[in-house]
Amino acid sequence: MYTNPKSTKQEIKLWAFYLVDIGIVAGMLMIATYVKKVIPLGPGMTIFYYILSAAFGIFLCAKTPSHPTDRNYNILLYLFKMDRNKYHAIEIKDFGLEERTEKR
C-alpha cells in the first residue's frame, strides 16, 4: 500500500539520480540536438558539443554550499530576476565575521 508524502516538495529519486536532474540533463541534450541541426558541426565537434551540453546540464543540477536547498538553475533565475537598482544590506553575522571582530 502506498502512503501519501508528507510534503509536496519532495524529490523523487531514481537509482542514484533525482528525477528533476535527469530531466534537466535530458532537456539540455535535446536543446543540443536542435542547435546541432541549425549549426553545422563536424563529427568531432558534435561529440564535444554533446559532452559540453551534458556537463552544463550537470552544472545546472548541482547544489552550491552557500545554498544547499537550491540548484544552480534557481540561482541563475534569481540573478536574472533581481532588481539591480535596490540595495540589499549584508549583515556581518551572515558571513561569520562577528566572532572575529569581537576578539580584537
For each residue, the residues with C-beta under 8 A, 3 or more apart:
1:
2:
3:
4:
5: 8 10
6: 10
7: 10
8: 5
9:
10: 5 6 7
11: 18 19 20
12: 18 19
13: 16 17 18 19
14: 17 18 19 22
15:
16: 13
17: 13 14 21 22
18: 11 12 13 14 21 22 61
19: 11 12 13 14 22 23
20: 11 23 24 61 71
21: 17 18 24 25 58 61
22: 14 17 18 19 25 26
23: 19 20 26 27
24: 20 21 27 28 57 60 61 73
25: 21 22 28 29 54 57 58 61
26: 22 23 29 30 57
27: 23 24 30 31 57
28: 24 25 31 32 53 54 56 57 60
29: 25 26 32 33 50 53 54 57
30: 26 27 33 34
31: 27 28 34 35 53
32: 28 29 35 36 49 50 53
33: 29 30 36 37
34: 30 31 37 38
35: 31 32 38 39 49
36: 32 33 39 41 46 49
37: 33 34
38: 34 35
39: 35 36
40:
41: 36 45 46 49
42: 45 46
43: 46 47
44: 47 48
45: 41 42 48 49
46: 36 41 42 43 49 50
47: 43 44 50 51
48: 44 45 51 52
49: 32 35 36 41 45 46 52 53
50: 29 32 46 47 53 54
51: 47 48 54 55
52: 48 49 55 56
53: 28 29 31 32 49 50 56 57
54: 25 28 29 50 51 57 58
55: 51 52 58 59
56: 28 52 53 59 60
57: 24 25 26 27 28 29 53 54 60 61
58: 21 25 54 55 61 62
59: 55 56 62 72
60: 24 28 56 57 71 72 73 76
61: 18 20 21 24 25 57 58 71 72 73
62: 58 59 71 72
63: 67 68 69 70 71 72
64: 67 68 70 72 75
65: 68
66:
67: 63 64 70 74 75
68: 63 64 65
69: 63
70: 63 64 67 74 75 78
71: 20 60 61 62 63 74 75
72: 59 60 61 62 63 64 75 76
73: 24 60 61 76 77
74: 67 70 71 77 78
75: 64 67 70 71 72 78 79
76: 60 72 73 79 80
77: 73 74 80 81
78: 70 74 75 81 82
79: 75 76 82
80: 76 77
81: 77 78
82: 78 79
83: 86
84:
85:
86: 83
87:
88:
89:
90: 94 95
91: 94
92: 95 97 98 101
93: 96 97 98
94: 90 91
95: 90 92
96: 93 99 100
97: 92 93 100 101
98: 92 93 101 102
99: 96 102 103
100: 96 97 103 104
101: 92 97 98 104
102: 98 99
103: 99 100
104: 100 101
